[in-house]
Amino acid sequence: MSNQPIAIAAGGMVIGVLLAVAISGSRVDTKISNALERAEGATSSAVTDATEAMAAQLAELEARLSDGAAAASEEAEARIAALEESFGAQLAALSETAAAQAGEFEAALAELAAAAVAPAAAPEVETQMPSLNAMGVGETAVFAEGAVRAFVSSFDAAANSAKLSVNGEMVTLDAGASTTVSLESGDCAVSVVGVSDAGVEVGSDCSMSEMSAADVPPAPEEGYTPGSVALLSDGALRVFVSSLAQDGSSARIAVNGIDTQVVDSGASIEVAAGDQTCNVTVTGVGNGMVGLEGACN
């Protein structure tokens, strides 16, 4: 029996097996390829979904941050406005307090100026006319035994001026200004010494022109110069010398305060010092000094 048929049959079987394996391998490759494609598609879809979800979350976070920043900005602006308002109110209160303290300080300085002794190389002597106390509208100042009459027509304390009818002639004078009046004994002057809410202080030297030398007390050998303070009656009276009349007829003084008044030479004024009644006398004016005496009871 020949072996050739067996060899042919075996060869056929080998070829069949190889063909089956080849066919089977081709199908496996196709399955693997399809599986890979499906896996890649799923992965791509998952990545896309994750990316979109992350983008949405980022957008939401940005929106929240934006809203929070706007709210924080509004809150900060509100707090700043409140702080500015509070600071402004505090500044206004401090300004009012400072103004009040400044007024009190000025008043205290004025009192100190009246009580202090002001040293001077040479005493200042100003020409001072005898004057009457403040007069209101409708009142008349009379000088030179009636030869000079100054009628107060009106006055303006804010403008520091007054309108007077002097012997029938209407004149408007600022404080410190004067008008000339002609008398038989010569010319003299009527002046507005000061203007306040209380009225007009009118002064004149017309009465001086008729005074004789014998009527004026002699100049003191010892006295007080303008700017000095005299302590009289064991210190109960503090007399500040403001100014002296050039002709020695009077002195302007302030007693226990800062309000000044003109006192003729040889005349006295009555003042209160606590529970005491006191008198201050101008004994004489001259040589740049004024003589002063005081007594209390």
Summary of the structure (lengths in Angstrom):
residues: 297
radius of gyration: 56.6
end to end distance: 184.1
largest distance: 198.5
contacts: 795
relative contact order: 0.09
helix: 41%
strand: 33%
